[in-house]
Protein backbone atom coordinates (compact mmCIF):
# COMPACT_ATOMS: atom_id res chain seq x y z
CA UNK A 1 0.00 0.00 0.00
CA UNK A 2 1.04 3.60 -0.58
CA UNK A 3 2.75 4.60 2.74
CA UNK A 4 1.24 8.12 2.64
CA UNK A 5 -2.28 6.73 2.19
CA UNK A 6 -1.61 4.05 4.81
CA UNK A 7 -0.83 6.70 7.45
CA UNK A 8 -4.00 8.59 6.49
CA UNK A 9 -6.08 5.40 6.88
CA UNK A 10 -4.65 4.85 10.35
CA UNK A 11 -6.13 8.24 11.31
CA UNK A 12 -9.57 7.24 10.04
CA UNK A 13 -12.36 9.69 10.93
CA UNK A 14 -16.02 8.74 11.48
CA UNK A 15 -19.00 11.08 10.97
CA UNK A 16 -20.52 12.68 14.07
CA UNK A 17 -23.65 14.69 14.80
CA UNK A 18 -22.02 18.01 13.90
CA UNK A 19 -21.37 16.97 10.30
CA UNK A 20 -24.88 17.71 8.97
CA UNK A 21 -24.62 21.37 10.00
CA UNK A 22 -21.04 21.62 8.68
CA UNK A 23 -22.14 20.07 5.37
CA UNK A 24 -24.98 22.63 5.08
CA UNK A 25 -22.65 25.52 5.87
CA UNK A 26 -20.06 24.26 3.36
CA UNK A 27 -22.71 24.18 0.60
CA UNK A 28 -24.20 27.56 1.55
CA UNK A 29 -20.78 29.26 1.53
CA UNK A 30 -19.93 27.96 -1.93
CA UNK A 31 -23.25 29.21 -3.34
CA UNK A 32 -22.91 32.59 -1.61
CA UNK A 33 -19.38 33.19 -2.88
CA UNK A 34 -19.50 31.68 -6.36
CA UNK A 35 -23.15 32.36 -7.32
CA UNK A 36 -24.08 35.21 -4.97
CA UNK A 37 -27.08 33.02 -4.15
CA UNK A 38 -28.61 31.90 -0.88
CA UNK A 39 -29.47 28.25 -0.27
CA UNK A 40 -32.39 27.62 2.09
CA UNK A 41 -32.92 24.64 4.36
CA UNK A 42 -35.70 22.30 3.26
CA UNK A 43 -38.37 21.37 5.77
CA UNK A 44 -39.50 17.75 6.14
CA UNK A 45 -36.57 16.45 4.11
CA UNK A 46 -37.33 12.87 5.14
CA UNK A 47 -40.66 13.09 3.29
CA UNK A 48 -39.01 14.18 0.05
CA UNK A 49 -37.40 11.95 -2.55
CA UNK A 50 -33.85 12.60 -3.69
CA UNK A 51 -34.17 13.12 -7.43
CA UNK A 52 -32.69 14.93 -10.39
CA UNK A 53 -31.14 14.04 -13.73
CA UNK A 54 -27.75 15.69 -13.15
CA UNK A 55 -25.40 14.24 -10.54
CA UNK A 56 -21.81 15.26 -9.87
CA UNK A 57 -19.61 13.25 -7.56
CA UNK A 58 -16.18 13.51 -6.01
CA UNK A 59 -14.36 10.61 -4.37
CA UNK A 60 -12.72 10.96 -0.97
CA UNK A 61 -9.76 8.85 0.11
CA UNK A 62 -7.61 8.73 3.21
CA UNK A 63 -8.92 9.41 6.71
CA UNK A 64 -12.40 9.53 5.21
CA UNK A 65 -13.27 7.22 2.31
CA UNK A 66 -16.45 7.71 0.35
CA UNK A 67 -18.24 9.82 -2.21
CA UNK A 68 -19.68 13.31 -2.01
CA UNK A 69 -22.37 14.05 -4.56
CA UNK A 70 -24.69 16.84 -5.62
CA UNK A 71 -27.90 16.12 -7.51
CA UNK A 72 -30.49 18.36 -9.13
CA UNK A 73 -32.63 18.62 -12.26
CA UNK A 74 -31.12 19.88 -15.50
CA UNK A 75 -32.97 23.24 -15.39
CA UNK A 76 -31.47 23.91 -11.97
CA UNK A 77 -28.05 22.78 -13.20
CA UNK A 78 -28.31 25.27 -16.09
CA UNK A 79 -29.31 28.01 -13.64
CA UNK A 80 -26.31 27.20 -11.42
CA UNK A 81 -23.94 27.30 -14.42
CA UNK A 82 -25.46 30.60 -15.58
CA UNK A 83 -25.08 32.20 -12.16
CA UNK A 84 -21.49 30.96 -11.82
CA UNK A 85 -20.54 32.38 -15.20
CA UNK A 86 -22.54 35.57 -14.81
CA UNK A 87 -24.36 34.75 -18.05
CA UNK A 88 -27.27 36.92 -19.10
CA UNK A 89 -28.56 34.67 -21.88
CA UNK A 90 -28.49 30.94 -22.54
CA UNK A 91 -25.65 28.90 -21.11
CA UNK A 92 -23.43 26.80 -23.36
CA UNK A 93 -24.64 23.20 -22.69
CA UNK A 94 -21.00 22.08 -22.44
CA UNK A 95 -20.55 24.34 -19.41
CA UNK A 96 -23.38 22.79 -17.38
CA UNK A 97 -21.74 19.49 -16.27
CA UNK A 98 -18.44 21.32 -15.79
CA UNK A 99 -20.10 23.87 -13.49
CA UNK A 100 -21.89 21.24 -11.40
CA UNK A 101 -18.66 19.26 -11.11
CA UNK A 102 -16.83 22.33 -9.84
CA UNK A 103 -19.57 23.10 -7.33
CA UNK A 104 -19.33 19.53 -6.05
CA UNK A 105 -15.54 19.79 -5.84
CA UNK A 106 -15.71 23.09 -3.93
CA UNK A 107 -18.37 21.88 -1.48
CA UNK A 108 -16.30 18.74 -0.78
CA UNK A 109 -13.12 20.80 -0.32
CA UNK A 110 -14.88 23.37 1.84
CA UNK A 111 -16.49 20.66 3.98
CA UNK A 112 -13.25 18.80 4.62
CA UNK A 113 -11.44 22.03 5.49
CA UNK A 114 -13.95 22.51 8.35
CA UNK A 115 -12.93 19.25 10.02
CA UNK A 116 -9.42 19.45 11.43
CA UNK A 117 -8.65 15.74 11.05
CA UNK A 118 -9.73 15.76 7.39
CA UNK A 119 -8.05 18.90 6.09
CA UNK A 120 -4.64 17.23 5.98
CA UNK A 121 -5.60 13.59 5.67
CA UNK A 122 -8.28 13.33 3.04
CA UNK A 123 -7.74 13.65 -0.70
CA UNK A 124 -10.33 14.48 -3.36
CA UNK A 125 -10.61 12.86 -6.77
CA UNK A 126 -11.29 14.70 -10.01
CA UNK A 127 -15.13 15.02 -10.25
CA UNK A 128 -17.42 12.84 -12.38
CA UNK A 129 -20.85 13.84 -13.75
CA UNK A 130 -23.75 11.47 -14.47
CA UNK A 131 -26.66 12.51 -16.69
CA UNK A 132 -29.98 10.71 -16.26
CA UNK A 133 -32.12 9.83 -13.26
CA UNK A 134 -32.67 6.11 -13.62
CA UNK A 135 -29.84 4.81 -11.49
CA UNK A 136 -29.15 3.62 -7.99
CA UNK A 137 -25.89 4.21 -6.18
CA UNK A 138 -24.81 1.27 -4.05
CA UNK A 139 -21.99 1.57 -1.54
CA UNK A 140 -20.52 -1.93 -1.60
CA UNK A 141 -18.71 -1.63 1.73
CA UNK A 142 -21.72 -0.09 3.51
CA UNK A 143 -21.40 2.81 5.89
CA UNK A 144 -22.98 6.07 6.99
CA UNK A 145 -24.77 8.49 4.72
CA UNK A 146 -25.56 12.16 5.23
CA UNK A 147 -28.16 13.65 2.88
CA UNK A 148 -28.96 17.33 2.94
CA UNK A 149 -31.71 18.89 0.84
CA UNK A 150 -31.48 22.60 0.07
CA UNK A 151 -33.78 25.04 -1.69
CA UNK A 152 -32.42 27.09 -4.56
CA UNK A 153 -34.72 29.34 -6.64
CA UNK A 154 -37.80 27.18 -5.89
CA UNK A 155 -35.93 24.00 -6.86
CA UNK A 156 -34.31 21.34 -4.71
CA UNK A 157 -30.62 20.48 -4.64
CA UNK A 158 -29.45 17.37 -2.86
CA UNK A 159 -26.02 17.05 -1.26
CA UNK A 160 -25.01 13.58 -0.17
CA UNK A 161 -21.97 12.26 1.64
CA UNK A 162 -21.70 8.46 1.53
CA UNK A 163 -18.98 7.28 3.89
CA UNK A 164 -17.48 3.83 3.38
CA UNK A 165 -17.10 1.76 6.50
CA UNK B 1 1.71 49.82 -16.95
CA UNK B 2 2.17 46.98 -19.41
CA UNK B 3 -0.93 44.81 -19.59
CA UNK B 4 0.03 41.44 -18.15
CA UNK B 5 -0.02 38.27 -20.24
CA UNK B 6 -1.69 35.61 -18.14
CA UNK B 7 -1.93 31.80 -18.24
CA UNK B 8 -4.88 30.15 -16.45
CA UNK B 9 -4.49 26.40 -15.85
CA UNK B 10 -7.50 24.38 -14.71
CA UNK B 11 -9.19 21.22 -15.98
CA UNK B 12 -12.55 22.98 -15.66
CA UNK B 13 -13.27 25.39 -18.52
CA UNK B 14 -15.95 27.02 -16.33
CA UNK B 15 -13.38 27.69 -13.61
CA UNK B 16 -10.93 29.14 -16.16
CA UNK B 17 -13.65 31.56 -17.30
CA UNK B 18 -14.50 32.45 -13.68
CA UNK B 19 -10.85 33.13 -12.83
CA UNK B 20 -10.52 35.43 -15.86
CA UNK B 21 -13.79 37.21 -15.04
CA UNK B 22 -12.69 37.64 -11.41
CA UNK B 23 -9.40 39.20 -12.51
CA UNK B 24 -11.32 41.70 -14.66
CA UNK B 25 -13.92 42.34 -11.90
CA UNK B 26 -11.04 43.07 -9.56
CA UNK B 27 -10.14 45.96 -11.86
CA UNK B 28 -7.02 44.43 -13.37
CA UNK B 29 -6.36 45.36 -17.00
CA UNK B 30 -5.28 42.20 -18.73
CA UNK B 31 -3.30 41.58 -21.88
CA UNK B 32 -3.49 38.16 -23.54
CA UNK B 33 -5.21 35.50 -21.46
CA UNK B 34 -4.27 31.94 -22.45
CA UNK B 35 -6.00 28.85 -21.05
CA UNK B 36 -4.66 25.35 -20.44
CA UNK B 37 -6.55 22.28 -19.22
CA UNK B 38 -3.67 20.57 -17.39
CA UNK B 39 0.06 20.81 -16.69
CA UNK B 40 1.09 19.34 -20.03
CA UNK B 41 -0.90 21.93 -21.98
CA UNK B 42 0.42 24.65 -19.67
CA UNK B 43 4.06 23.69 -20.31
CA UNK B 44 3.36 23.77 -24.06
CA UNK B 45 1.85 27.26 -23.71
CA UNK B 46 4.90 28.47 -21.76
CA UNK B 47 7.22 27.14 -24.48
CA UNK B 48 5.22 29.21 -27.02
CA UNK B 49 5.74 32.47 -25.16
CA UNK B 50 6.47 34.03 -21.77
CA UNK B 51 3.78 34.97 -19.25
CA UNK B 52 3.73 37.68 -16.59
CA UNK B 53 1.59 35.56 -14.27
CA UNK B 54 0.31 31.98 -14.09
CA UNK B 55 -2.73 30.90 -12.05
CA UNK B 56 -2.90 27.12 -11.69
CA UNK B 57 -5.16 24.53 -10.14
CA UNK B 58 -3.44 21.67 -8.25
CA UNK B 59 -5.76 18.69 -8.73
CA UNK B 60 -5.85 18.01 -12.49
CA UNK B 61 -5.69 14.88 -14.67
CA UNK B 62 -2.70 14.10 -16.94
CA UNK B 63 -0.31 16.42 -15.07
CA UNK B 64 -1.24 18.09 -11.79
CA UNK B 65 -0.31 21.58 -10.69
CA UNK B 66 2.59 20.47 -8.49
CA UNK B 67 4.31 18.54 -11.28
CA UNK B 68 3.69 21.49 -13.62
CA UNK B 69 5.42 23.77 -11.09
CA UNK B 70 8.36 21.37 -10.78
CA UNK B 71 8.89 21.24 -14.54
CA UNK B 72 8.33 24.99 -14.94
CA UNK B 73 11.04 25.68 -12.35
CA UNK B 74 13.61 23.95 -14.56
CA UNK B 75 12.65 25.71 -17.81
CA UNK B 76 15.02 28.40 -19.05
CA UNK B 77 13.22 31.69 -19.40
CA UNK B 78 10.26 30.63 -17.26
CA UNK B 79 11.91 30.19 -13.85
CA UNK B 80 10.99 33.67 -12.60
CA UNK B 81 7.37 33.61 -13.73
CA UNK B 82 5.14 34.10 -10.67
CA UNK B 83 2.68 31.25 -10.15
CA UNK B 84 -0.34 31.40 -7.85
CA UNK B 85 -2.17 28.18 -7.05
CA UNK B 86 -6.00 28.35 -7.22
CA UNK B 87 -7.32 25.24 -5.55
CA UNK B 88 -9.97 23.52 -3.45
CA UNK B 89 -7.07 21.80 -1.70
CA UNK B 90 -7.38 22.40 2.03
CA UNK B 91 -4.24 20.44 2.85
CA UNK B 92 -1.56 22.71 4.24
CA UNK B 93 1.02 20.06 3.34
CA UNK B 94 0.25 20.29 -0.38
CA UNK B 95 0.08 24.09 -0.27
CA UNK B 96 3.44 24.22 1.54
CA UNK B 97 4.80 21.81 -1.07
CA UNK B 98 3.61 24.15 -3.84
CA UNK B 99 5.21 27.14 -2.12
CA UNK B 100 8.48 25.22 -1.63
CA UNK B 101 8.59 24.39 -5.35
CA UNK B 102 8.21 28.06 -6.19
CA UNK B 103 4.55 29.12 -6.07
CA UNK B 104 4.19 32.73 -4.94
CA UNK B 105 0.88 32.19 -3.17
CA UNK B 106 -2.40 30.36 -3.25
CA UNK B 107 -6.11 31.14 -3.44
CA UNK B 108 -8.65 28.70 -2.05
CA UNK B 109 -11.81 27.96 -4.05
CA UNK B 110 -14.42 29.31 -3.51
CA UNK B 111 -12.94 32.80 -3.87
CA UNK B 112 -14.09 36.38 -4.39
CA UNK B 113 -12.61 38.83 -6.93
CA UNK B 114 -11.15 40.79 -3.99
CA UNK B 115 -9.26 37.73 -2.78
CA UNK B 116 -7.82 37.26 -6.28
CA UNK B 117 -6.82 40.93 -6.42
CA UNK B 118 -5.15 40.76 -3.00
CA UNK B 119 -2.92 37.87 -4.10
CA UNK B 120 -2.27 38.91 -7.69
CA UNK B 121 -1.81 42.70 -7.57
CA UNK B 122 1.53 42.68 -5.69
CA UNK B 123 2.93 40.21 -8.22
CA UNK B 124 1.98 42.50 -11.11
CA UNK B 125 3.52 45.60 -9.48
CA UNK B 126 6.87 44.78 -11.14
CA UNK B 127 5.27 45.59 -14.50
CA UNK B 128 4.76 49.23 -13.51
Interface residues (C-beta under 8 A of the other chain):
Chain A: X29 X30 X33 X34 X81 X84 X85 X86 X94 X95 X98 X99 X101 X102 X105 X106 X108 X109 X110 X112 X113 X118 X119 X120 X123 X124 X126
Chain B: X11 X12 X13 X14 X15 X17 X18 X21 X59 X60 X61 X87 X88 X89 X90 X91 X92 X93 X108 X109 X110 X111 X112
